[in-house]
Structure formats: structure tokens, C-alpha cells
């Protein structure tokens, strides 16, 4: 079979190869940085019992946990096991790293995906309102408020919301993803997500709304908009039916590059509200030198970023067929 006759298969093959290489390089960087960080991972595993262990016992423990030998030897040993689906033992929880993370992935996906959708849905609406009322008091007011909101630290805003709505008013819970035994209760999950979502949306919405607004204003100065006005279309119709559709590739690109940004906001929200997700777990893993858990968390989040970026590029090709003529992969642009 000649791959040149199947350009999509060739492109997918290139993306898969680049994905594998990127994940391999990422794993090396994180592995080396984690091993060179100060602190003893045995302390996380044995706790105070480490003080009573002899040198021989500590050496034997390092061998059992894969912490013996030079860094390159430790990495090769970890990689061979990881390729077989064994990501090692969590030093902090004393159980397989995947078993520790598995129950938390769904919590992070629910919180992160909900915030992601709401941020861009509201950003588009806000951008259209500003573009429709360009240079009016409403536009200027939204721009001022949006700019101020962008510079408010997310962790500070989270603490203020906890103080007001959890401590003083007792309207919303200050921690957790759901009440005990209510994992399947959607209403209970939403109740717990309101404050974290407020922080995430407030911290991200204006950054993307402002860029979409400016792109819409540039689009509104093109000749076809003047022609549409002559034909009798209202400003709202032009914005929603024509201008917004024409800048769709730009919005998709923004959505792709925003994945690490929103993911970082999820980590902060999980830490402030003690939300049981992989972001909060990553902070704990780094704090306690839980190498195996930290490696798995980085690989999961890294793969999410890379895969979504590749998907965004393929979606852009469908939206804007001119991109197909360029060929290559997202990483070659």
C-alpha cells in the first residue's frame, strides 16, 4: 500500500510518531528533574521508621523501590515496566500509581471540561456583545471589568469566595467533589463545583474574550460586511452568521492552545478547594517526592495537551479547507 495515495493515513502516522517521540522526551525530562530534586523519597514511603533503619536496610529498600543505580539505569528500568502497563508503586500511598490516580481522573475531567466549555461559550458571547457595541459605554465597561478580573490572582479569589460563601453564608461547600456517598448525584456534584468553576471562569474568560473581540472587529471592517449591511442584514446577524463563522479557525486555535492554560487553572482550583483531582494529587506527589505517581500524572496531562492540539488542527482543516494544501502536522506549522 502506497501511503502517498492516502494523505490522511500518512498525516495520522506522522502525528502518532511525533506524539510518541514527544512523550518519550517529556518522560526523560520529568524523570531526571524529579530525581535531581532535593529530598529523600524513602521518607515518603517509610516515614519516621526510616530513622531506625540501618544503612543496609535502606540500600535494600532502594533496590526494591527501583531507586538504586545511576539515573539512566533507573529510567530504563522504569520505562520497560511502564511499556508493560506497570507504572510502579506510589511511595506515598504504598499501592500501584495507576490505582491511586484512576478514581481521580473523572473528577478532574468533569471540572476541567465543564470550565473549558463555559469559558469559551461565555467568551464568545461576551466578545460578540463588545463587538456589536464597539466604543460604547457598555463595551468600555466590559473591557475595564474584564481587564481587572484577569489580574486578580486565582488563589486569592478562591479564598475570598470560601470566606464569603462557605464560612459566612454557608451556601456552598468549601472542599470535595461531592458529599459522602453522593458520587452519582449530579446535583450534589454541581453544588460542589460552583465555587471552583467561578474561580476558573473568572480567571480565564476575559483573556479569550478580548482576543475574539479584536478578531471580530477586524472581520467587521472587511468589504463583505459592508455588502451585508447594504443587503439589510442587522449587525447581530452579520456577527453571528458571518463574522463569527469566518473566524472559527482562530477560535479553534485559541481553544487548542488554551488547554495547558485551563489545565493550570484546574490545578489551582483543586488545591484551593481541596478538590480530589489529578491536579491536587500532582502537588502532593511533588511535595512527598512520589516519583512514580508524579511521572504518571505528568504523562497523563502531557498526552491530553498533545492529543487535543492535534485534534484541533484536524478540526481546523475541516473548517478551513485551505489548510489542507499546506500539509504536514501541527508541529510543523
N, C-alpha and C positions, 0 to 999 in steps of 0.2 A: 504494500500500500504506500503510495506516494503522499507524504504529508502536505506537499505543496498544493494538492488538489483539495485539501480540507483545511483552509486557513484557520477556522475556529479551533479545530483539534490542535493545530500547531501552536496557536496562541495560548490555549489552555495548558498544553505541555510545557511551554516556556514559563508560564506563571507558576506551575507546580514545581518546576526545577528551582526557580528563584525563591519560592516560598521555603523549600527545603534548605537551601543554602542560607537564607536569612535566619531561619530558626536555629540552624547549626551555629552560625556566628553569634547569635544572641545568647545561646546556651553557654558558649565558651566565655563570653564577656561576663555574664552574671555569675558563672561558676567561679571564675578567677577572682572577681571583685569580692564575692562572699567569703571565699577562703582567705583573702588577704585582710579582711576587716578585723579589727581588734576584738578580742574576746574568745572564750573557750566554749565550743558547742557542747562539750561534755557536761558543763554546768547546767545547761537546759535539760539534759537527759537525766542526770543523776541528782541534781540539786545539791543539798547540803551533804549528801552521802559522799560526794566527791572529795570532801576534806579528809575523810577517813580512809580513802583508798591509797594503796601503795603505788609506786611507780610502775611495777609490773602489771598490776590490775588496770591501771589507766591505759597502758600500752595495749593490753588485750582488748580493752573496751574500744579503743580507736580502731583496731583491726575489725572488730565485729560491726562497727558502725560505718566502715569504709572511709575512715579519716586518717588512715596510715599512708605512708609513702609520699612521694612528690605530688604536686598538684596535677601534672599531666596524667600520672598513673591513676589518681583518684577520679579524674574526669573520664578517662577511657572506661574505667570500671563502672561509673555511673551511667555513661552513655549506652554501654552494652545492655545493662539491666533495663534502662528506660526504653530502648528499642523493643524490648520484650514486654513492655507494659508495666514494669516494676519501677516505680519512681522512688523507692526507698522508704525508710521508716521516718516518721515525724519525730524529731528529737524531743519536742515539747510534749506531744500527746501520746507518744510511745505506741503508735499504730500506723498502718500504711498511709502515706501522704494523701493518696487519692481518696481514701475513706474519710479523711478529715475534711477535704475540700468539697466532695460530692454533694453533701446536703446544703452547702452554702451557695453553690453556683446559681441555683434557681432564684435565690433571694436577690443576688446582685443583678441577674438578668432582668428580673421584674422591675427593680428600682431603676436601673440604668436605662433600660429600653423605654420605660414609661417617661422618664425625664427627657430622653432623647427625642421622642415623638412630640411631647408637649413643647419643648424648647423650640423646635423648628416650626411646628404648627403656629404657635403664638408669634414667633419671629416673623413669619411670612405675613400674618395678619397685621402686625404692628408696622412692618415695612410698607405694606400697601396703604395703610392709613396715613403714614407720613408722606408717602409719595403723592397720594391724592390731595393732601392739604399742604403741599410744599410751601415753605416760608411763611405759613400762617402761624398764629399763636399756638394752635394745637400741635403742629409739627415741632416748633421750637421747645414747647413744654415737654413733649415726649423725649426729645433729644437731650434736654438738660437732665431730666429724671433718669433716663437710661444711662447716661454717662456717669452720673453719681453712683448709680447702683452697681455699675461694673467695677468700681474701685473700692467697694465695700468688701472686706475680707470675708470669705465664706464661713470660716470657723467662728468669727465674731458674730456674724448674723445668726448662725445656728445657736450659739449660746444665748443670745438675746431672745430668740424665739422660744427656747426652752424655759428661760426665766419667766417670760410673759404668759405663754400659752400652756405650759406644763406645770410650773411651780405655782404661779399666782392664780391663774384662771382654772387650771386643771381640765382644760378642754381636750388636749391631745397627749398621748404618751410620749415620754422623753427618750425611750430606748426600745429596742426589739423590733422584730419584723411582724410579730403577731402575739396575741396573748397565749398563755399556755393551753395547749390542746386545740387551738384555733387555726392551725396551719391551712386548712381547707376553706376557711371562712374569708371570702373575698372582701366583704365589707370591713372586717377586722384588719385585714392587710392594708386596705386603702386608708383606714383611720391612722395606722402607724406610719404610713408613707407621706402623709400630708406635710409635716414639717420638713423632712429631708427633701422632698420634692420642691417645696417652696424655696429652700436654700439653693438647690441646684438650678432651678429655673431662673431665679433672681440673679444668680451669678453668671449665667451664660447667655440669656436671651438677647440682651442689647448688642453684644458683640456681633452676633449673626444678623440681627435685625438691621443694624446700621449698614452692614455690607450689602445686604439685599436691597435696602432702601436706596443706597447710592447707585447700585446697578440698575434698579428700576428707573431712577431719574435719568441716567444715561440713555436707557432704552426709550424713554418717553420723548427724547429730543430727536429721534430718528424720523425720516421722511414718512414712513408708513403710518406713524401715529397721527401726523397732520392729515393724511389722507383719510384715516378712520374718523377723525373729527369732522371732516367735510361731509362724510357719508352719514353723519348724525349719531355716531356711537357716543355714549356717555364716557366720562373719564373712568368710572368704575368698570365699565365693560371693557375698555381698552386695557386697563391694568390687569384684570383677572383673566380675560380671554386671549390677549395677545402678548402684552409685555411680559407677564409672568411666565407664560409658556416659552417665550424666546430665551429667557434667562434660566430656564430649567437646568441646562448643563452646569451652569455656575452654581446653582443651589445644590445640585447633587455633589459637585466637587467640595463645596463647603461642608456638606453632611459627611463626606468621606474623611476629610482632614480633621473634622471635629471629634472623631471617635476617641483619640487619646485625651483631648480636652475634657470631654464629658466624663470619660472614664476616670480621669484625675479628680473631677468633682465628686464622683461617686465614692472614691476613697475617703475624701474629706468628710462627706456627709455620713458615711458609715462610721468613721472614727468619732465624730462629734455626737451622733445619736446612738452610738453603740449598736449599730445595725449589723446583724450577723451575716456578713457577706465576705467575698474573697478580698475585697479592698481592706477591710478591717483586719482580716486574717493575715494579709501581707505585712502590715505594720507589726503585728505580733510576731510573725516569723522572723522579720529582720531584727526585732528587739531581742529575741531569745536565740539568735544565731541558728535557727532551724533551717539548715541549708536545703534539705530535700523538699521541704514544704515551700520554701521561697522559690526554688528552681521551678517547681510545678506551677506555682502561681504566675510567675513571670512568663512561662511558656504559654499558658492559657490566655493571659491578657495580650501577649505579643501576637499570638496567632489570630485572636479576634481582630486586632488592629489591621494586620496584613490582609486577612481574608476580606474584611469589609471594604478596604481600599481597592482591592482587585474587583470586587463586585460592583463598586461604584463606577469604576472605569468601564466595565462591560455595560452597565446601565446607561452610561453616557453615550456609548456607541449606538445604542438603540434610539436614544433621544435625539442625538445629533449624528446622523449618518456620515457627515464629513470626517469624523474622527476615524472611521474605518479605513480611509485612504492612507492614513499615517502609519498604520500597522504597529507592531511592537507591543510592549506591555506597559503597564502603568509606571513601572520603574524606569522605563526608557524615555519618558516624556520630560 
